[in-house]
Amino acid sequence: MNGDMKYEPILLAGVRFAVYANSKKTAERLAEFRGDFGPNDAQAAITLTGKKVQRERELAENGGFYAEHTLELIVLHREVAELLPRFNALAAHASVIEMDGKGVIFLGESGAGKSTHSRLWRERFGERVSMINDDKPLLRLENGRFWVCGSPWKGKHGLGNSSIAPLCAAVFINKAKTDSVRAMSAYEYWRLMPAQVLIPNDAGRALNALSLLDKLKTTGVKVLSLNCTAEHSAAELACRAVFGELPKD
């Protein structure tokens, strides 16, 4: 290990990571997720070497224009996602809100309107709704219950925090001219859900990830398919489907 690399005790989805980075800006981006533990108490260690950063630069589109700390964070996300299934956790590509202490995750293809739908909830329900993460949240199964967790990868608008909330519902977003919602079938779930999380390359951890996806359907989490407009009516409909009624103001 390069002696100049700085140790960062980072807590992600309840997992203690010992992260070693070169860039001070990387440490600044991770500061919100710092834990209070030493290297010997970490559950996993990740070293963001120059070789890994250079490899990421070569892989990235227009990689030569990325700052070192940006590439370090990309490498870190890739390696965190690879390791998380060892600890009953997953990295997702989604937008997650918290409302009245419960987490709702919005999933869908790129451009489906995940962030837009989160914004509609914030506009319609005000301070009762907060962003947990608007791009790359984490999921964890603990004591028979799934939790949604913030992460340092908050999307282009930097929306999110380090909070954790019990997962109430997973809502798949589809753009449409009218609003409608229904329970998602098992076939649809397995056709769409694996693409919404990062499945590790390691075979054993990949099986762990798929097992977690299977358990998500049986732990009381509602799995819904929402065809929606970009209007507040879509947020109201989804809210009724998630909570059973429209929460009182």
N, C-alpha and C positions, 0 to 999 in steps of 0.2 A: 504493500500500500504506500502511496506517496505520502511522505511525512507532512506535507503542507495541507493535506486534505482535512477538512473540519468535520468533527463528529456531531451529528444532529440526532437526538432521540425523538423520533417521530411516531405519534400514535395515530393509526389509521384503521378505522372499523374495529377498534379495540385491540389491534395487533401492535406490538411493540417492535418497531423497525429501527435498527442502527443504520443511519444513512451517513455516508462519507462523501462530501462534495467539495469541489474546488471553488465555485463561485459564491461570493458573499450574497449575491442577489438570490441565489437558490435558497440559502438559509433564511433570508427575509421572507420569501414566499411560503416557506414551511413553518414560520414562527408560530402561527396560530395553532399548529398541530403538534407542537413540542410537548413531550412527556417528561416526567421526572424519573428517569432511570438511567443506569449506566450501561456501557456496552455489554457487560456480562449478563445483564438481565434482559437483553433484547431477545425476541423470539426469532428474528431473522435479520440478516445484515445485507446491505446493498452498497456497493462502492461504485460511484459514478466516475469511472476512469476516463482519461482523455481518449483512449482507444474506443470506448463505447460511444462517447460523444461524437467522435469523428465518423464512426460508422453510421450514427443517426443522421449526421449532416449529409452523408452520401445518399441515404435513403430518402430524406425529406425533399419534397419539391421546393426548388429555390433554397435549398439548405444552406448555401453559402451566406444567406442574408440573416440567418437566425443568430441571436446572441447566445453565448455559451450557456447562460443560466436557463434559457428557453429549451435548449437541447438537453441539458441535464434533467430538467423536469419531464421531458418526453421520455427519456431513458428510464427515469424513476417510475413513471406511470406504467411503462411496459413491464418492468420487473416486479413491481408491486402486484399488478394484475396476474402475473405468472405465479406468484407465491400465495396469494390470498386463499385459494381453495384449500390449502393445507390447514387453514384455520376457520373453516366453515364460512368463508366470505367470498364475495365476487366484486369485480369492477364492472360497472354498467355504463352505457352511453344513453343518457336520459336526462330529464329535468324533474327535480323533486321539490315539492313544497311541504310545509308543515302547517296544518290548520287545527287549532284547538288541541294541540299536543299529539296529533296523529299525522303520519307521513303518507303522502300520495305520490306515486312515481308515474310520470308520463313517458311512454315509450313510443317508438315508431321510426320509420325510415328518415334519413336526413331530409330536411325540408318539410316534414309532415306537419310541423307546427307545435312541437313540444314546448319550446320556450314561449311561443305566443300564447298557448293555453295557460301556462303558469302565470303569465302576465295578466290574462283575463281574470284569473282567480284573485290575484292581488288587487286589481282594480275593483272588482265586484265586492269582495269581502274585506278589503282594507287591512288594518293592522292585525287582524286575526290570522292572516296568512303571511308566512315568511319563506324565503328561499333557503332550502338546505343546500342545493347545488343545481346549477343550470347546465351542466355538461357531462361530468364524469363522476357521479355519485358512487358510493360503495354500499353493498348489501351484506348483512351478516345474520346468520342463524344462531341464536343463543337461547338456551332453555326452551326450545320448542317454538320460538317466535322469531320472525324476521324483523330486522331493524334497518332503516335507511340512514346512511351516515354521510356527512359532508366530506369533502376532499379538497386538496389544494388546486385541483384542476376545475376551475369554475366557469370556463367558457370565455368568449370574447368580451362579455360585459362584466366579468368578474363578480357574478352574483352567487352568493352562497356563504356558508360559515362552517364551523366545526361541530355543529350540533348533531344529535342522534335522536331519532324518533321511531316509535313502533310503526311498522308498515301496515297500513290499513287497506290499500288498494293499489293495483297495477292497472293503468289505463292505457290502452293502445290507441294512438291518435291517427285519424284519417281525415284528410281534408274533404269537405263535401259542401253542397249547396244548402242542405238542411241538417238539422241536429237530430241525432238518434243514438241510442246507447243500448247495448245488450251484453249479456254474459258471453264470454269468449269460449268457444268449443275447445276441447282438448287437442283436436287436430290443428286448429288455428294457432293455439298456444305453442305447440311444438314446431310448427312451421315458422313462426316468427320470433319466439323468445330467444333461442340460441344466438341469433344475430344481434341481440341487444346487449349481450354481455361479452366479456373477453374470455374466450375459452383458452386455457393454457396449451402450450405445445407439448408439455410433458403428459404422457398418456395417463398416468395415475392421477395427476391433478385435474386433467380434463374430465375424467370419470367423476371425480369429486364435484366438479362444477355442474355437470349434468345432473348429478344426484341432488344438488341443492336446488336446481330449477324444478326438479320433480317434487321436492318437498314444499316448495313455495305454494303449490296448488292445494296443499293439504293442511296448511297451518292457519286457516281462517282469513287469508288475504283474498279479497275480491279481485277477479281478473276480468276486465271489461274491454269491450271494443266500442270506441266512440267515433262516430262520423260527425264532424262538426264544422261549423262556420267559425269565423274569427270574431264572434259577437259574445256579449256577456251572457246571452241565453244559453250558449254552449257550456259555459262554466256552471250555470245554475243547474242545467240538466245533469251534468257529470257529478255535481255535488250531491244532488238528490240520489243518484245511483250509488254513490260511495257511502253516504251517511244515512240513507233511508228517508231523509227529508231535507229541506232547505234550512240550514241553521238560522236561528233567530238572530237578528241584528242586536 
